[in-house]
Amino acid sequence: MGWAESGVRFWTFENAYDPGCGLQGRVRRGDEDAAPFYESANTSPTMCLMVDSGNRLVWSGHKDGKIRSWKMDQPLDDIAPFKEGLSWQAHKGPVLSIVMSSYGDLWSGGEGGFIKIWPWESIEKSLSLSPEEKHMAALLVERSHIDLRSQVTVNGNCRISSSDVKCLLSDKVRAKVWCAQPLSFSIWDANTKELVKVFNIDGQIENRVDLPSAQQQDQPVEDEMKVKFVSTSKKEKSQGFLQRSRNAIMGAADAVRRVATRGAGAFVEETKRTEALVLSVDGMIWSGCSNGLLVQWDGNGNRLQDFTHHSSTVQCFCTFGTRIYVGYVSGIVQVLDLEGNLIAVWVAHSNPVIKLAVGNGYIFSLATHGGIRGWNLTSPGPLDSIIRSELAQQEMVYTRRDSFRILVGTWNVGQGRASHDALMSWLGSAVSDVGIVVIGLQEVEMGAGFLAMSAAKETVGLEGSSIGQWWLDNIGKALEEGTTFERMGSRQLAGLLISLWVRKNLRAHVGDVDAGAVPCGFGRAIGNKGGVGLRIRVLDRIMCFVNCHLAAHLEAVNRRNADFDHIYRNMAFSRSSNLTSAAGVSTATQTLKGSNAVSANSEDTKPDLSEADMVVFLGDFNYRLFGISYDEARDFVSQRSFDWLREKDQLRAEMKAGKVFQGMREALIRFPPTYKFERNQPGLGGYDSGEKKRIPAWCDRIIYRDNRVASVSDCSLECPIVSSVVQYEACMDVTESDHKPVRCKFNVQIAHVDRSVRRQEFGEIIRSNEKVRSLLEESRYVPETIISANNIVLQNQDTCILRITNKCMKEKAVFNVICEGQSTVKDDGEEPDYRPRGSYGFPRWLEVTPSAGIIKPDQHADLSTS
């Protein structure tokens, strides 16, 4: 079962290999290739899910603060959405985590550190009521809750943090519940509901946590920034531009730094915040941190050891048997043993893995774009090799090839604005046959105050400006936004702005839009120079577009080269508030690797741009003409002798020497140099004729690479993107800036997998291949065990020992004691009443220690029941 933005979905394993509904099917855009699924009626976005096998229910927590139940066994309908069962208002804000304790009680965590318990007895009674009594059932549960935060608050001082609850964990081995918050943990007794222990991420015990509210922290931040900017501006008014710029920027940075270090921990602690928890079969608890750290704890909250196998943020855990699965923001899934050793690692998705789950012999991963993938629990192994080989033989069956055109435009607007006619000349006249439009602008807005404010906003995760929005709106008008094109995303860093637009008939195949920014000015911290980028997925292939403004001046060649290198290595893409949600385009082909193939952090060393199938750099690169005078350059331009001028181009020389834009290419330049012009002067006579007489130069360029390793390659799954330039020109009639806008039109061929057909082929291999079926059968082996007694009678607080013996001489046996339900024996001889327990929880009078564990070969475990 999975969650959607507007409700809950589930798939049946029987239909997992069936084809999707296609573009003309009943599903929404982006779901065309998905395996057939069933969907609930619309709800508030789902934040978390929990399976209650004992009652055949799935519980979900939602953004509107409600908890809802869904029956597993309800009748299936291909058209009508299924409806929720019992639901109630649990929190004022989102329900961030839910779990069922060893006794069947439902625990929920929300914002502000609130933890609530919903006793099983009230849930059980509400579930027994009829649909007509739905309102009464909700009230019954709502009024029964226990507020744990209020229980541990004395005289306004609370023993637990006021940070949002990150995750809850039921330790059913010891009948405890763990609550993880970003920088602290609390352990609770599942039976008495008492707080057992509070400790921080380093394992140190905390007696009290008393944090100010977010609102109290936020207000002075804005005020302090305003004071800094205003006072600096007035105080330094008489100083030079560069000095004022530096002082304003340093003042902003100082204010932001003080703001960021307030509250519950500074940056150092923030990098170690807890993101996920899991209970392993040996009774240990594992936590995952935002810096990739994995920490092992014992059941009492003592920190045992820690590991780092990957520096990306840990998003989720899952366990099966003696294996621990870890999902990361980078899209990687790792497999560990119980000692924390790395067994295997593979790239599951190109997006963050936000959930892992085990079912039907598979480990399933859910990514942020909504894609779900499954791997056999023996992966990586011989089974993967056989399936991969068999699928490769059917490649022609599921391979598809499509082509479309991309228009890329760059313009240094010199802090000016363009008329509609100028935008139409540059863009509107060239988009009739184009599916994707990418626009990069430089110097949208500059100045010391703006740069300082931009730097401060970036530090706290904000970007954009009113002038930037003006450009987006007016470009949208030129592209007939809403009618012909749809804006998928944009990113602004100070004066740099990049935006991406998709024609509506291609929109269903474009998704996973991410953004990045790398400043290069003033100590690599300010965005007067730098790069902004967008990354998209088109027909299952990754494309990156990076808008750059590199160091200026004729002699700064090495600095320009260094700027490019800095941008290329540090451009990291992530989801931004200015990006359209993913269109359901799934992930790239997964790669399985053995643990010996990947070192601890080898995945981190590759820049994001190196992983893309196509990369386009655009912008004002500022490379000039060398070894030529102003008058000579003007003469060659007037004679259109561009071949000779190209020999004097710094960028061409640096690329030929392998010093910049390595592995990339540029179409042949057949247009005049685009810099520097007098504003509003048409024609080639408009070149700078002032005192400085800057030598004309091709500052504004568009450079690219695709998957080709040779100049001529066929489009295939091994070389999935092959592009060619059909137009590369400057719009010389546009005069609103000292630069001319440039545009480049690409014809792009993409080879991609029809996932629906490939899934069918995969299912056929699983069903019909004898080797695969044999290996799957072997993987289902269960060691032979003997249980000392079938019946246990407890009277007068007796304690009874139950022995489980592992008869296997080679394999470990894993056990887990559950309570499927309880019956009340009646004196009159009637059939006893049988009632299932929530999530197989124990009755409150029953204790089993340990209730889960591992038995080594030819060994036994003694379980105490009382």
C-alpha positions in Angstrom: 0.0 0.0 0.0 1.2 3.5 -0.7 0.1 7.1 -0.2 -0.8 9.8 -2.7 -1.1 13.5 -2.4 -4.9 13.2 -2.3 -5.4 9.9 -0.5 -4.3 6.3 -0.3 -3.6 3.7 -3.0 -3.0 0.0 -3.0 -1.8 -2.7 -5.4 -2.4 -6.4 -5.4 0.6 -8.7 -6.0 -1.4 -10.6 -8.6 -1.6 -7.5 -10.8 1.9 -6.2 -10.1 3.1 -7.2 -13.6 0.1 -6.1 -15.6 0.3 -3.2 -18.1 -0.7 0.3 -17.2 -3.8 2.1 -18.4 -1.9 4.3 -21.0 -2.5 7.9 -21.9 -6.1 7.4 -22.7 -6.9 5.4 -19.5 -8.9 6.5 -16.5 -5.9 7.5 -14.4 -4.5 11.0 -13.9 -1.5 12.4 -15.7 1.7 10.7 -14.7 0.0 7.4 -13.8 -0.3 6.0 -17.3 2.4 3.4 -17.0 1.7 2.4 -13.4 0.6 -1.1 -12.6 -3.2 -1.3 -12.0 -4.1 0.2 -8.6 -7.0 1.0 -6.4 -7.4 4.5 -4.9 -9.3 6.0 -2.0 -11.7 8.9 -2.1 -9.9 12.3 -1.8 -8.4 13.1 1.6 -5.9 15.5 3.0 -2.3 14.5 1.9 -1.1 11.4 3.7 1.9 11.8 5.9 2.4 8.3 7.3 1.0 4.7 7.1 0.9 1.7 9.4 -0.3 -1.8 8.8 -2.5 -3.5 11.5 -2.5 -7.1 10.4 -4.4 -8.2 13.5 -7.5 -6.3 12.4 -6.8 -6.3 8.7 -6.6 -2.6 8.7 -4.2 0.1 7.4 -4.0 3.3 9.5 -2.9 6.6 7.9 -2.0 9.9 9.4 -2.8 13.1 7.4 -1.8 16.7 7.0 -5.2 17.9 8.3 -4.4 16.2 11.7 -6.7 13.2 11.2 -6.0 9.5 11.6 -8.0 7.3 9.2 -8.5 3.5 8.9 -8.8 1.5 5.7 -10.1 -2.1 5.4 -7.7 -4.5 3.7 -10.5 -6.9 2.7 -13.0 -4.5 1.2 -14.5 -5.3 -2.2 -12.5 -4.1 -5.1 -14.0 -1.7 -7.6 -12.1 -0.6 -10.7 -14.1 2.7 -11.0 -15.4 3.8 -7.6 -12.8 4.9 -5.0 -12.8 3.0 -1.7 -13.8 4.9 1.4 -12.3 5.3 4.8 -13.5 3.5 7.9 -13.0 4.9 11.4 -11.4 8.4 11.5 -11.0 11.1 14.0 -9.2 14.4 14.6 -5.9 13.5 16.4 -3.8 16.7 16.2 -4.2 20.3 15.3 -1.4 20.1 12.8 -0.1 17.2 10.6 0.1 13.7 12.0 3.8 13.0 11.5 4.1 9.4 12.7 1.9 6.6 14.0 2.7 3.2 15.5 1.0 0.5 17.5 2.5 -0.5 20.8 3.0 -4.0 22.2 -0.5 -3.7 23.8 -2.3 -2.6 20.7 -2.6 1.1 21.6 -2.1 3.5 18.8 0.5 6.2 19.4 0.7 9.3 17.2 3.3 12.2 17.0 2.8 15.7 15.7 4.3 19.2 15.6 5.6 20.8 18.7 6.6 17.5 20.3 3.1 16.3 21.0 2.6 12.6 21.5 -0.8 11.1 22.0 -2.0 7.6 22.9 -5.3 6.2 21.6 -6.2 3.2 23.8 -7.0 0.0 22.0 -10.2 -0.5 24.1 -11.8 2.7 22.7 -10.6 2.0 19.2 -12.0 -1.6 19.4 -15.3 -0.3 20.6 -15.5 2.4 17.9 -14.6 -0.1 15.2 -17.6 -2.2 16.3 -20.1 0.6 15.7 -22.1 0.8 12.5 -21.4 3.3 9.7 -24.4 5.3 10.8 -22.7 5.8 14.2 -19.5 7.2 12.5 -19.7 10.5 14.4 -20.1 8.8 17.7 -17.2 6.5 17.0 -14.9 9.4 16.3 -15.9 11.2 19.5 -15.4 8.0 21.5 -11.8 7.8 20.3 -11.0 11.5 20.5 -12.2 11.7 24.1 -10.1 8.7 25.2 -6.7 10.0 24.2 -3.8 10.4 26.6 -1.6 13.5 26.1 1.9 12.4 27.1 3.4 15.9 26.7 1.1 17.3 29.4 1.9 14.4 31.7 5.6 15.3 31.8 5.1 19.1 32.1 5.5 20.6 35.5 5.3 24.3 36.2 5.6 25.0 32.5 8.8 23.0 32.1 8.5 19.9 29.9 10.9 17.0 30.1 10.8 16.4 26.4 11.7 18.6 23.5 9.2 20.9 21.8 10.6 20.0 18.3 8.4 18.2 15.9 8.2 14.4 16.3 10.3 12.8 13.6 9.3 9.2 14.1 7.8 6.8 16.6 9.1 3.2 17.1 7.4 0.3 18.9 10.0 -1.8 20.7 7.9 -5.0 21.0 10.9 -6.9 22.4 10.7 -4.9 25.6 7.2 -3.3 25.4 8.6 0.2 25.0 7.9 3.0 22.6 10.7 5.3 21.3 10.1 8.8 20.1 12.7 10.5 18.0 12.9 14.2 17.6 15.6 16.0 15.6 18.1 16.3 18.4 16.8 14.1 21.2 15.0 10.8 22.1 12.5 9.7 24.7 11.6 6.1 25.7 8.2 5.3 27.1 6.8 2.2 28.9 4.1 0.9 26.5 2.0 -0.6 29.4 2.2 2.2 32.1 2.7 5.0 29.6 5.4 6.5 31.8 8.5 8.3 30.6 11.5 6.0 31.1 14.4 8.1 29.7 15.2 11.3 27.8 18.6 11.6 26.1 20.2 13.5 23.2 21.7 12.3 19.9 25.1 11.6 21.6 23.4 9.4 24.2 23.7 11.8 27.1 20.8 11.9 29.5 18.7 15.0 29.6 16.6 15.9 32.6 14.7 18.8 31.0 14.3 20.4 27.6 12.8 23.9 27.5 12.9 25.4 24.0 11.3 28.7 22.9 8.6 28.5 20.3 9.4 28.9 16.6 7.4 32.1 16.5 9.4 33.6 19.3 12.6 32.8 17.5 11.6 34.0 14.1 10.5 37.5 14.7 13.8 39.0 15.9 15.5 37.4 12.9 13.7 39.5 10.4 14.2 42.6 12.6 17.9 42.1 13.0 18.4 41.7 9.3 16.5 44.9 8.6 18.5 46.8 11.1 21.8 45.5 9.7 20.9 46.4 6.1 19.6 49.8 6.9 22.3 50.9 9.3 25.0 49.7 7.0 23.6 51.6 4.1 23.3 54.9 6.0 26.6 54.6 7.8 28.7 53.8 4.8 26.9 56.0 2.3 29.9 58.0 1.4 32.2 55.1 0.8 32.9 53.5 -2.6 30.7 50.9 -4.2 33.0 47.9 -3.5 33.5 48.8 0.1 29.8 49.4 0.6 29.0 46.1 -1.1 31.5 44.2 1.2 30.2 45.8 4.3 26.5 45.2 3.5 27.3 41.6 2.6 29.3 40.9 5.7 26.6 42.6 7.9 24.0 40.3 6.3 26.1 37.3 6.8 26.8 38.1 10.4 23.1 38.6 11.1 22.1 35.4 9.4 24.9 33.5 11.2 23.6 34.6 14.7 20.1 33.7 13.7 21.0 30.3 12.5 22.9 29.4 15.7 20.0 30.2 18.0 17.5 27.7 19.5 17.9 23.9 19.6 21.5 23.5 18.4 23.7 25.1 15.9 24.7 24.0 12.4 27.0 21.2 13.8 24.2 19.6 15.7 21.8 20.1 12.7 24.0 18.0 10.5 23.4 15.1 13.0 19.7 15.4 13.4 17.8 12.1 13.5 15.7 11.3 10.5 14.7 7.6 10.9 14.5 4.7 13.4 14.2 0.9 13.1 14.2 -2.1 15.5 16.4 -5.0 14.3 15.7 -8.6 15.0 18.3 -8.9 17.7 16.5 -6.2 19.7 18.9 -3.3 18.8 17.5 0.1 17.7 19.2 1.9 14.8 18.9 5.6 14.1 19.8 7.4 10.9 21.0 11.0 10.7 21.0 13.8 8.3 24.8 13.5 7.7 24.5 9.8 6.8 25.6 8.6 10.3 24.0 5.3 11.4 23.9 4.8 15.2 23.2 1.5 17.1 21.5 1.7 20.5 20.5 -1.0 23.0 17.0 -1.2 24.2 17.8 1.0 27.2 19.0 3.9 25.1 22.7 3.3 25.5 24.7 4.3 22.4 26.7 1.3 21.3 28.5 2.2 18.1 28.1 4.2 14.9 28.9 3.8 11.2 29.1 6.0 8.1 28.7 4.1 4.8 27.3 7.1 2.8 27.3 10.9 3.5 23.8 11.5 2.2 20.9 12.0 4.6 19.3 8.8 5.9 15.5 8.9 5.0 14.2 5.5 6.1 14.9 2.0 7.4 13.4 -1.5 7.0 14.4 -4.9 8.3 13.9 -8.5 7.2 15.5 -11.4 9.1 19.1 -10.5 9.9 19.3 -7.7 7.2 18.9 -4.0 7.7 17.9 -1.9 4.7 18.7 1.8 4.6 17.3 4.4 2.2 19.0 7.7 1.5 18.2 11.1 0.0 20.7 10.3 -2.8 18.4 7.4 -4.0 20.7 4.7 -2.8 19.6 1.6 -0.8 22.2 -0.2 1.3 22.0 -3.6 3.0 23.7 -4.1 6.4 24.1 -7.0 8.7 23.3 -6.8 12.4 26.8 -5.7 13.2 26.6 -2.7 10.8 28.8 -4.2 8.1 27.9 -3.2 4.5 26.7 -6.2 2.5 25.4 -4.6 -0.6 24.4 -1.2 -2.2 22.5 -0.2 -5.3 21.0 2.9 -6.9 17.3 2.5 -6.4 16.1 5.8 -7.7 17.5 9.1 -8.8 15.3 10.8 -6.2 15.3 10.5 -2.4 14.0 7.1 -1.1 11.4 8.1 1.4 10.0 4.7 2.5 11.1 1.0 2.5 8.8 -2.0 3.1 8.9 -5.8 2.9 6.2 -7.9 1.3 5.8 -11.1 -0.7 9.5 -11.8 -0.8 10.5 -8.3 -2.0 11.9 -5.2 -0.5 10.0 -2.2 -1.9 11.2 1.4 -2.2 9.2 4.5 -2.6 10.8 7.7 -4.0 9.7 11.3 -3.8 8.4 11.3 -7.4 6.0 8.5 -6.5 7.8 5.7 -8.2 7.7 2.3 -6.4 10.3 -0.4 -7.1 10.8 -3.9 -5.8 13.8 -6.2 -5.4 13.9 -9.8 -4.3 15.1 -10.2 -0.7 18.1 -12.2 -1.9 19.3 -9.2 -4.0 22.0 -8.7 -5.0 22.7 -12.2 -6.1 22.4 -14.9 -8.8 18.7 -14.2 -9.2 19.4 -10.6 -10.4 22.0 -11.8 -12.9 19.5 -14.2 -14.5 16.7 -11.7 -14.7 19.0 -9.0 -16.1 20.2 -11.3 -18.8 16.7 -12.5 -19.7 15.4 -8.9 -19.8 18.3 -7.8 -22.0 17.3 -10.4 -24.6 13.9 -8.7 -24.8 15.3 -5.2 -25.1 13.8 -4.5 -28.6 10.4 -5.4 -27.3 10.3 -2.6 -24.6 12.6 0.0 -26.1 11.0 3.1 -27.5 12.5 6.1 -29.4 11.1 9.6 -29.4 12.3 13.0 -30.6 11.5 16.6 -29.9 13.1 20.0 -30.0 14.5 22.2 -27.2 15.0 26.0 -27.4 17.7 27.3 -25.1 18.0 31.1 -24.7 20.5 33.3 -22.8 20.6 37.0 -22.3 22.4 39.4 -20.0 19.7 42.0 -19.5 22.0 44.5 -17.8 19.3 45.3 -15.1 16.9 46.5 -17.7 13.6 45.2 -18.9 12.5 44.1 -22.3 9.5 45.0 -24.5 7.1 42.4 -25.6 8.3 42.8 -29.2 11.9 42.0 -28.1 10.8 38.9 -26.3 8.8 37.8 -29.3 11.8 38.4 -31.6 14.0 36.4 -29.3 11.6 33.6 -28.2 8.1 33.8 -29.6 9.3 33.6 -33.3 11.3 30.4 -32.6 9.0 28.1 -30.5 6.5 26.8 -33.1 8.2 23.4 -33.4 9.7 23.3 -29.8 8.6 21.1 -26.9 10.8 22.5 -24.1 12.1 26.1 -23.6 14.9 27.0 -21.2 15.6 30.6 -20.5 18.7 32.0 -18.7 19.0 35.6 -17.7 22.0 37.4 -16.1 22.0 40.7 -14.3 18.3 40.7 -13.7 19.0 42.8 -10.6 22.3 44.0 -9.0 23.6 46.4 -6.4 25.1 46.0 -3.0 21.8 46.0 -1.1 20.2 43.5 -3.3 23.2 41.2 -3.3 23.3 41.3 0.5 19.6 40.6 0.9 19.8 37.8 -1.7 22.7 36.2 0.2 20.8 36.4 3.5 17.6 34.9 1.9 19.6 32.1 0.4 21.1 31.3 3.9 17.6 30.7 5.3 16.3 28.9 2.2 14.5 31.8 0.4 15.0 33.1 -3.2 13.5 35.2 -5.9 12.6 38.8 -6.3 9.8 41.0 -7.7 11.8 41.9 -10.8 12.6 38.2 -11.3 8.9 37.5 -11.2 8.3 40.3 -13.8 10.6 38.5 -16.2 8.9 35.2 -15.6 5.4 36.7 -16.2 6.5 38.4 -19.4 8.4 35.5 -20.8 5.2 33.5 -20.1 3.2 35.9 -22.2 5.6 35.6 -25.1 5.3 31.8 -24.9 1.5 31.8 -24.4 1.7 30.3 -21.0 -1.4 28.4 -20.0 -2.5 27.9 -23.6 0.6 26.4 -25.3 3.3 26.1 -22.6 3.4 25.4 -18.9 6.1 26.7 -16.6 7.7 23.8 -14.8 10.1 25.6 -12.6 12.6 28.4 -12.0 15.5 29.3 -9.8 17.0 32.7 -9.0 20.3 33.5 -7.4 20.8 37.3 -7.0 20.9 38.5 -10.7 20.9 35.0 -12.2 17.5 33.5 -13.2 16.7 30.3 -15.1 13.3 29.1 -16.0 11.9 26.1 -17.9 8.7 25.7 -19.9 7.1 22.7 -21.5 4.6 22.4 -24.3 1.4 20.9 -23.0 1.4 17.9 -25.2 4.8 16.9 -23.8 4.0 17.7 -20.2 2.9 14.1 -19.3 6.5 12.9 -20.0 8.3 15.6 -18.0 8.7 15.5 -14.3 11.1 15.4 -11.3 12.1 19.0 -11.6 14.9 20.0 -9.2 16.9 23.2 -8.8 20.4 24.2 -7.7 22.6 27.3 -7.3 26.3 27.9 -6.8 27.6 31.4 -6.0 31.0 32.4 -7.2 31.4 36.0 -6.2 33.0 37.6 -3.1 34.6 34.5 -1.7 32.3 32.0 -3.4 29.5 33.3 -1.3 27.6 36.0 -3.2 25.6 35.5 -6.4 26.8 38.4 -8.5 28.7 35.7 -10.3 27.8 32.0 -10.3 25.4 29.5 -11.7 21.7 28.4 -11.3 20.5 25.2 -12.7 17.4 23.1 -13.3 17.3 19.3 -13.6 14.4 17.5 -15.2 13.4 14.0 -16.3 12.1 13.6 -19.8 10.9 10.2 -20.9 12.9 8.6 -18.1 16.2 10.5 -19.0 17.9 13.2 -17.0 18.6 16.6 -18.5 20.4 19.5 -16.7 20.5 23.2 -17.7 22.9 25.6 -16.0 22.8 29.3 -16.4 26.1 30.9 -15.6 27.7 34.3 -15.2 31.4 33.9 -15.0 34.2 36.3 -14.0 34.6 39.5 -16.2 37.5 41.3 -17.8 39.8 40.2 -20.6 42.7 39.0 -18.4 40.5 36.8 -16.1 40.6 33.7 -18.2 41.9 31.5 -15.4 39.3 32.8 -13.0 36.6 32.0 -15.5 37.9 28.5 -15.9 37.9 28.2 -12.1 34.3 29.5 -11.8 33.1 26.9 -14.3 34.9 24.1 -12.4 33.5 25.3 -9.1 30.0 25.4 -10.5 30.3 22.0 -12.2 31.6 20.3 -9.1 29.2 21.9 -6.6 25.9 22.1 -8.4 23.6 20.0 -6.3 20.0 19.7 -7.2 17.0 19.6 -4.8 13.3 20.3 -4.8 12.4 24.0 -4.6 9.2 25.8 -3.8 9.2 27.3 -7.4 9.1 23.9 -9.0 6.0 22.1 -10.4 5.4 18.7 -8.8 6.7 15.6 -10.6 4.6 14.3 -13.4 5.0 10.7 -12.5 7.9 10.0 -14.7 9.7 7.2 -13.0 13.4 6.6 -12.2 16.3 5.6 -14.4 17.3 2.0 -14.7 18.4 0.7 -11.4 22.0 -0.6 -10.9 22.8 -3.4 -8.5 26.3 -3.5 -7.1 28.1 -5.8 -4.6 29.5 -4.2 -1.5 33.0 -4.7 -2.8 32.2 -2.4 -5.7 31.3 0.7 -3.7 33.5 2.2 -1.0 32.0 4.1 1.9 31.6 7.4 0.1 32.5 6.8 -3.5 29.0 7.7 -4.6 29.4 11.1 -3.1 32.4 12.1 -5.2 30.5 12.3 -8.5 29.0 15.7 -9.3 25.3 15.7 -10.0 26.0 17.0 -13.5 28.2 14.1 -14.4 25.2 11.7 -13.8 22.9 13.5 -16.3 22.2 12.2 -19.8 22.4 15.7 -21.3 23.9 18.8 -19.9 23.5 22.3 -21.4 25.5 25.3 -20.1 24.2 28.7 -21.1 24.9 32.3 -20.0 27.4 35.2 -20.1 30.6 33.3 -19.8 32.6 36.5 -20.4 35.3 35.0 -22.5 36.8 37.6 -24.8 38.8 38.0 -28.0 42.6 38.1 -27.5 45.5 39.3 -29.6 43.3 41.8 -31.5 42.6 45.5 -31.3 39.2 47.2 -31.1 39.4 48.5 -34.6 40.6 45.2 -36.1 37.7 43.4 -34.4 35.2 46.0 -35.7 36.6 45.5 -39.3 36.3 41.7 -39.2 32.8 42.0 -37.8 31.7 44.4 -40.5 33.1 42.0 -43.1 31.5 39.0 -41.3 34.9 37.3 -41.2 33.9 35.1 -38.3 36.2 32.3 -39.2 39.3 34.4 -38.4 37.7 36.0 -35.3 37.0 32.5 -33.9 40.7 31.9 -33.9 41.0 34.7 -31.4 38.2 33.4 -29.1 39.5 32.7 -25.6 36.8 30.1 -24.9 37.5 28.1 -28.0 41.2 28.1 -27.1 40.6 27.0 -23.5 38.2 24.2 -24.6 40.7 23.0 -27.1 43.4 22.9 -24.4 41.0 20.9 -22.1 40.9 23.6 -19.4 37.2 24.2 -19.4 33.9 22.6 -20.4 35.6 19.3 -20.8 33.8 16.8 -22.9 31.4 19.4 -24.2 30.8 20.9 -27.6 29.4 24.1 -29.2 27.8 24.6 -32.5 29.7 26.7 -35.1 29.3 30.4 -34.4 28.0 32.2 -37.5 26.7 35.4 -35.7 28.5 38.6 -34.7 30.0 39.1 -31.2 27.2 39.8 -28.8 29.0 42.3 -26.5 29.3 45.2 -25.9 26.7 47.5 -27.4 25.2 50.9 -26.7 21.6 50.5 -25.6 18.8 51.2 -28.0 21.2 51.5 -31.0 20.4 49.1 -33.8 22.8 47.3 -36.2 26.5 46.5 -35.9 27.3 50.2 -35.6 26.0 50.0 -32.0 29.2 48.5 -30.6 30.7 50.3 -27.7 32.3 53.5 -28.9 32.8 55.2 -25.6 36.0 55.9 -23.8 36.8 52.3 -22.9 36.0 50.9 -26.4 35.6 47.4 -25.2 36.6 44.9 -27.9 33.6 43.0 -29.2 33.3 39.5 -27.9 31.2 36.4 -27.9 30.4 36.5 -24.2 27.0 34.9 -24.5 27.2 31.2 -25.3 25.4 27.9 -25.2 27.5 24.7 -24.8 26.3 21.1 -24.4 27.0 17.4 -24.2 24.8 14.3 -24.6 25.5 10.6 -24.1 27.6 10.3 -27.2 31.2 9.2 -26.7 31.9 9.6 -30.4 30.7 12.3 -32.8 28.4 9.8 -34.5 26.4 7.4 -32.4 23.0 5.7 -32.8 20.3 6.4 -30.2 19.9 3.3 -28.0 19.4 2.4 -24.3 23.2 2.4 -24.0 23.4 5.9 -25.6 19.9 7.2 -24.7 20.2 10.8 -25.7 21.6 12.0 -29.1 21.2 15.7 -29.9 22.1 18.0 -32.8 21.9 21.8 -33.1 19.6 23.0 -35.8 19.9 26.7 -35.0 22.4 28.8 -33.2 22.1 32.6 -33.5 22.0 35.9 -31.9 19.0 38.3 -32.1 20.8 41.4 -33.3 17.7 43.5 -33.6 17.1 43.5 -29.8 18.6 46.6 -28.3 17.4 46.8 -24.7 20.8 45.7 -23.2 24.5 46.0 -23.8 24.4 42.3 -24.7 22.4 40.6 -27.5 20.2 37.6 -26.6 21.3 34.3 -28.0 19.3 31.2 -28.8 20.1 27.6 -29.7 17.6 25.0 -30.9 18.4 21.3 -30.4 16.8 18.3 -32.0 16.9 15.6 -29.4 16.4 11.9 -29.8 15.7 9.8 -26.7 15.7 6.1 -26.3 13.7 5.0 -23.3 12.0 2.0 -21.7 8.3 1.4 -22.0 8.0 0.5 -18.3 4.6 -1.1 -18.8 5.8 -3.5 -21.4 9.1 -4.2 -19.5 7.1 -5.0 -16.4 5.1 -7.6 -18.3 8.3 -9.1 -19.6 9.7 -9.2 -16.1 6.6 -10.9 -14.8 6.8 -13.5 -17.6 10.4 -14.3 -16.6 9.4 -14.7 -12.9 6.5 -17.1 -13.8 8.2 -19.2 -16.5 11.9 -19.3 -16.0 12.8 -22.6 -14.2 16.1 -21.3 -12.8 14.3 -18.3 -11.4 11.6 -20.3 -9.8 14.1 -22.7 -8.3 16.1 -19.9 -6.7 12.9 -18.3 -5.4 11.8 -21.6 -3.8 15.2 -21.9 -2.1 15.0 -18.4 -0.7 11.7 -19.3 1.1 13.5 -21.9 3.3 12.5 -21.8 6.9 14.8 -23.6 9.5 13.1 -26.5 11.4 12.2 -25.5 15.0 10.5 -27.2 17.9 8.3 -25.5 20.5 8.2 -27.1 23.9 4.5 -26.7 24.4 1.3 -26.0 22.4 -0.7 -24.8 25.4 0.3 -22.7 28.4 -2.0 -22.2 31.4 -1.3 -19.3 33.7 -3.0 -19.1 37.1 -2.4 -16.9 40.1 0.3 -14.8 38.5 2.3 -17.9 37.4 5.3 -17.7 35.2 5.9 -20.3 32.5 8.9 -21.0 30.4 8.4 -21.6 26.7 11.4 -23.1 24.9 12.0 -22.7 21.1 14.7 -24.9 19.7 16.4 -24.4 16.3 17.1 -27.8 14.8 18.9 -26.5 11.8 22.7 -26.9 11.9 23.5 -24.1 9.4 20.9 -21.3 9.5 19.8 -19.0 12.2 16.1 -19.0 13.2 14.2 -15.7 13.8 11.2 -15.7 16.1 8.5 -13.1 16.9 5.7 -13.8 19.4 2.3 -12.2 18.6 -1.2 -12.3 19.9 -3.7 -12.8 17.1 -6.6 -12.2 19.5 -8.2 -13.3 22.7 -11.3 -15.3 23.5 -13.6 -15.1 26.6 -14.6 -18.5 27.8 -18.3 -18.6 28.8 -19.7 -20.7 31.6 -22.8 -21.8 29.8 -20.9 -23.7 27.2 -21.5 -21.3 24.3 -18.9 -20.5 21.7 -16.3 -18.2 23.2 -16.1 -14.6 21.9 -13.0 -14.1 19.8 -11.7 -10.6 19.3 -8.6 -9.7 17.3 -5.9 -7.5 18.9 -4.7 -4.3 17.4 -1.5 -5.1 15.4 -1.2 -8.4 17.2 -0.7 -6.6 20.5 -0.7 -8.5 23.9 -3.5 -8.1 26.4 -2.4 -5.9 29.3 -2.2 -8.8 31.7 0.3 -10.8 29.5 4.0 -10.3 29.4 6.4 -12.3 27.2 10.1 -11.8 27.5 11.8 -11.8 25.1 9.0 -11.6 22.5 11.4 -11.6 19.6 14.9 -12.6 18.8 17.4 -14.8 17.0 18.3 -18.5 17.7 21.7 -19.7 16.5 22.0 -23.1 14.8 21.4 -26.0 17.1 20.6 -23.7 20.0 17.4 -22.7 21.9 15.7 -19.7 23.4 13.7 -19.7 26.7 10.8 -17.3 26.7 9.2 -16.2 30.0 5.4 -15.8 29.9 3.5 -14.4 32.9 
